[in-house]
Amino acid sequence: MQRIVLSLLLFCGVVFAAPKVDFKNACVPLAQFSKEQKEVLLRSYLAGESEGFGLTLAAIAWKESCAGEYKMNFQDPSAGNFHAYIPGVINRYPQLKQNGFTQNMVGAMLVDDDEFAAKIAILELKFWQKEHQGNWKNIVKSYNKGYSWKKSSTANTQAEKYYQEIAWRVKELESYFKKKDMQRVALDLPKAQKEHKAIKEQNQNPQKDFYAYGEDSVAHDFKFLPIYQIGNEFAAPYVPKKTVLKDFELLEIY
């Protein structure tokens, strides 16, 4: 009897053993980037170009997420291609409360929506541009460490290293973007973006979205998130469904 029980225990140990996890510990060299990673670099450059941060934003995407490969850092916490500090993002929106659930939702938005993540990163860079009167080195250091690098030698050492890594990546990208394979990716990018947009629109509810802070504020000012919070309730854009009576949105037609 004891042998049977032991055999069963051993069998259960094999069946319910934790699955093997294959971790990748580092970003592959730039020369080995996939087409998707190259597209992230190009889209990052285009997003920041008009504000003078094209190469900077692409370099940050490379440094922070390996061009979209690693979009979450639970230790910070930060998320997205540019690893925006989630509590800092929430602080930009007075209508949002600083709590774990809100952080999860905003983190998900940063991961899912590269355009939103880029706008947040550009906002951050422009803020530090104004604070440091255009000093690029200080802008990059503050993107990484805020004001703390001015107050702490340890933080300053970390920010200085971060700046050097971004500066090196900017130089690498200047020549990398001129290569033929990158030019081919650039030519295909509008088609890829069009396909991505079509898939995104296909997955969205075709009905009109209703935003808590008004459609115009969302459409014309990206400083307003398309999400809102009332009390402890946190919601994505409200999309009314077809109803029996127009004035009673909860009476759904099945």
C-alpha positions as CSV (number, residue, x, y, z in Angstrom):
1,M,0.0,0.0,0.0
2,Q,2.8,2.4,0.9
3,R,4.5,1.7,-2.4
4,I,1.3,2.6,-4.3
5,V,0.9,5.8,-2.4
6,L,4.6,6.7,-3.1
7,S,4.2,5.9,-6.7
8,L,1.1,8.1,-6.9
9,L,3.0,11.0,-5.1
10,L,5.9,10.7,-7.6
11,F,3.5,10.6,-10.5
12,C,1.7,13.7,-9.2
13,G,5.1,15.4,-8.7
14,V,5.9,14.9,-12.4
15,V,2.4,15.8,-13.7
16,F,2.2,19.0,-11.6
17,A,5.8,20.1,-11.8
18,A,6.3,23.7,-12.8
19,P,6.6,24.2,-16.6
20,K,10.0,25.0,-17.9
21,V,10.5,28.7,-18.5
22,D,13.0,29.9,-21.1
23,F,14.2,33.3,-20.0
24,K,16.1,35.7,-22.3
25,N,18.3,37.8,-20.2
26,A,19.6,40.4,-22.6
27,C,18.7,42.4,-25.7
28,V,20.2,41.0,-28.9
29,P,22.7,43.1,-30.8
30,L,21.2,45.8,-33.1
31,A,22.4,43.8,-36.2
32,Q,20.2,40.9,-35.1
33,F,17.0,42.9,-34.6
34,S,13.8,41.4,-36.1
35,K,11.7,43.3,-38.6
36,E,9.2,44.1,-35.8
37,Q,12.0,45.6,-33.6
38,K,13.2,47.7,-36.6
39,E,9.6,49.0,-37.1
40,V,9.5,50.0,-33.4
41,L,12.7,52.0,-33.8
42,L,11.4,53.7,-37.0
43,R,8.0,54.5,-35.5
44,S,9.7,55.9,-32.4
45,Y,11.9,58.1,-34.5
46,L,9.0,59.4,-36.5
47,A,7.0,60.0,-33.4
48,G,9.7,62.2,-31.9
49,E,11.1,63.8,-35.0
50,S,8.8,66.9,-35.1
51,E,9.7,67.7,-31.5
52,G,13.5,67.2,-32.1
53,F,13.6,63.9,-30.2
54,G,13.6,61.4,-33.1
55,L,16.9,59.7,-32.5
56,T,16.5,60.2,-28.7
57,L,13.2,58.4,-28.6
58,A,14.4,55.6,-30.8
59,A,17.5,55.2,-28.6
60,I,15.3,55.1,-25.4
61,A,13.1,52.4,-27.0
62,W,16.2,50.4,-27.7
63,K,17.6,50.9,-24.3
64,E,14.4,50.5,-22.2
65,S,12.5,47.7,-24.0
66,C,14.9,46.3,-26.6
67,A,12.6,48.0,-29.2
68,G,9.4,46.5,-27.9
69,E,10.6,43.1,-26.7
70,Y,10.4,43.8,-23.0
71,K,7.6,46.2,-22.2
72,M,7.1,45.6,-18.5
73,N,9.3,46.3,-15.5
74,F,7.4,45.4,-12.3
75,Q,10.2,46.7,-10.1
76,D,9.8,50.4,-11.0
77,P,6.9,49.9,-12.0
78,S,7.2,51.1,-15.7
79,A,5.7,49.9,-19.0
80,G,5.6,50.4,-22.7
81,N,8.3,50.7,-25.4
82,F,9.9,53.6,-23.4
83,H,9.2,52.3,-19.9
84,A,7.2,55.2,-18.6
85,Y,7.1,55.3,-14.8
86,I,3.5,54.4,-14.2
87,P,2.8,56.4,-11.0
88,G,4.3,59.4,-12.8
89,V,1.9,58.9,-15.7
90,I,-1.0,58.7,-13.4
91,N,0.1,62.0,-11.7
92,R,-0.5,63.7,-15.0
93,Y,-4.2,63.0,-14.8
94,P,-6.0,64.5,-11.9
95,Q,-9.1,62.4,-12.6
96,L,-7.2,59.2,-11.8
97,K,-6.5,57.8,-8.3
98,Q,-3.0,56.5,-7.4
99,N,-3.7,52.9,-6.5
100,G,-2.8,49.4,-7.6
101,F,-5.7,48.8,-9.9
102,T,-5.2,52.1,-11.7
103,Q,-1.5,51.3,-12.1
104,N,-2.4,48.0,-13.7
105,M,-4.8,49.6,-16.2
106,V,-2.5,52.4,-17.2
107,G,0.4,49.9,-17.5
108,A,-1.8,47.8,-19.8
109,M,-2.5,50.9,-21.9
110,L,1.2,51.7,-22.2
111,V,1.9,48.1,-23.3
112,D,-1.0,47.8,-25.7
113,D,-0.9,51.3,-27.3
114,D,2.6,52.2,-28.7
115,E,1.3,55.6,-29.9
116,F,0.0,56.5,-26.4
117,A,3.3,55.3,-24.9
118,A,5.3,57.5,-27.4
119,K,3.1,60.6,-26.6
120,I,3.8,60.1,-22.9
121,A,7.5,59.7,-23.5
122,I,7.5,62.9,-25.6
123,L,5.6,64.8,-22.9
124,E,8.3,63.7,-20.4
125,L,11.1,64.8,-22.6
126,K,9.5,68.1,-23.3
127,F,9.0,68.8,-19.6
128,W,12.7,68.2,-18.9
129,Q,13.6,70.2,-22.0
130,K,11.9,73.2,-20.5
131,E,13.4,72.5,-17.0
132,H,16.9,72.2,-18.3
133,Q,16.6,74.9,-21.0
134,G,17.4,72.5,-23.8
135,N,20.5,70.8,-22.3
136,W,20.2,67.4,-23.9
137,K,22.4,65.6,-21.5
138,N,20.4,66.8,-18.5
139,I,17.2,66.0,-20.3
140,V,18.2,62.4,-20.8
141,K,19.5,62.1,-17.2
142,S,16.2,63.4,-15.8
143,Y,14.2,61.1,-18.1
144,N,15.9,58.4,-16.2
145,K,16.2,59.8,-12.7
146,G,14.0,62.9,-12.5
147,Y,15.4,65.5,-10.1
148,S,17.1,62.9,-7.9
149,W,20.4,62.9,-9.8
150,K,21.0,66.5,-8.6
151,K,20.6,65.5,-5.0
152,S,22.3,62.1,-4.8
153,S,25.7,61.1,-5.9
154,T,24.5,57.5,-6.4
155,A,21.5,58.7,-8.5
156,N,23.9,61.0,-10.5
157,T,26.2,58.0,-11.2
158,Q,23.3,56.0,-12.5
159,A,21.9,58.9,-14.5
160,E,25.3,59.6,-16.0
161,K,25.6,55.9,-17.1
162,Y,22.1,56.1,-18.6
163,Y,23.0,59.2,-20.5
164,Q,26.2,57.6,-21.9
165,E,24.2,54.5,-23.0
166,I,21.6,56.7,-24.8
167,A,24.2,58.9,-26.4
168,W,26.0,55.8,-27.7
169,R,22.7,54.4,-29.1
170,V,21.9,57.7,-30.8
171,K,25.3,57.5,-32.7
172,E,24.7,53.9,-33.6
173,L,21.2,54.7,-34.9
174,E,22.4,57.6,-37.0
175,S,24.2,55.2,-39.3
176,Y,21.9,52.3,-38.8
177,F,18.9,54.1,-40.2
178,K,20.9,54.7,-43.4
179,K,21.4,51.0,-44.1
180,K,19.6,49.4,-47.0
181,D,17.7,46.9,-44.9
182,M,16.3,49.7,-42.7
183,Q,15.4,51.7,-45.8
184,R,13.4,48.7,-47.0
185,V,11.6,48.4,-43.7
186,A,10.9,52.2,-43.9
187,L,9.3,51.7,-47.3
188,D,7.1,48.9,-45.9
189,L,6.2,50.8,-42.7
190,P,3.2,52.7,-44.1
191,K,1.7,49.4,-45.3
192,A,2.5,47.7,-41.9
193,Q,0.9,50.7,-40.1
194,K,-2.2,50.6,-42.3
195,E,-2.6,46.8,-41.7
196,H,-2.1,47.4,-37.9
197,K,-4.7,50.2,-38.0
198,A,-7.2,48.0,-39.9
199,I,-6.8,45.2,-37.4
200,K,-7.2,47.6,-34.5
201,E,-10.4,49.1,-36.0
202,Q,-11.8,45.7,-36.8
203,N,-11.4,44.6,-33.1
204,Q,-13.0,47.8,-31.8
205,N,-16.7,48.2,-31.3
206,P,-18.1,49.9,-34.4
207,Q,-20.4,52.1,-32.3
208,K,-19.5,55.6,-31.1
209,D,-17.3,55.8,-28.0
210,F,-18.5,58.0,-25.1
211,Y,-15.8,59.6,-22.9
212,A,-16.4,60.9,-19.4
213,Y,-14.4,64.1,-20.2
214,G,-15.9,64.8,-23.6
215,E,-15.0,63.6,-27.1
216,D,-13.2,66.8,-28.1
217,S,-10.8,66.7,-25.2
218,V,-9.8,63.2,-26.1
219,A,-9.6,63.6,-29.8
220,H,-7.6,66.9,-29.8
221,D,-5.6,66.7,-26.6
222,F,-3.8,63.5,-25.8
223,K,-3.2,64.8,-22.2
224,F,-6.6,63.3,-21.4
225,L,-6.8,59.6,-21.1
226,P,-9.7,57.8,-22.7
227,I,-10.4,56.3,-19.3
228,Y,-11.9,57.7,-16.1
229,Q,-12.5,56.9,-12.5
230,I,-15.5,57.6,-10.2
231,G,-15.0,56.6,-6.6
232,N,-13.3,53.2,-6.6
233,E,-14.7,52.4,-10.1
234,F,-12.3,52.5,-13.0
235,A,-13.6,52.3,-16.5
236,A,-12.5,52.3,-20.2
237,P,-14.4,54.3,-22.7
238,Y,-18.1,53.7,-22.2
239,V,-19.6,52.2,-25.3
240,P,-23.4,52.0,-25.2
241,K,-25.0,48.8,-26.6
242,K,-28.2,48.5,-28.6
243,T,-31.2,48.8,-26.2
244,V,-34.9,48.3,-26.3
245,L,-35.5,51.9,-25.0
246,K,-33.0,54.7,-26.0
247,D,-33.1,56.2,-22.5
248,F,-32.3,52.9,-20.6
249,E,-28.9,51.8,-21.7
250,L,-28.9,48.7,-19.4
251,L,-31.8,47.0,-21.3
252,E,-29.7,45.1,-23.8
253,I,-31.0,43.3,-26.9
254,Y,-29.7,39.7,-27.1
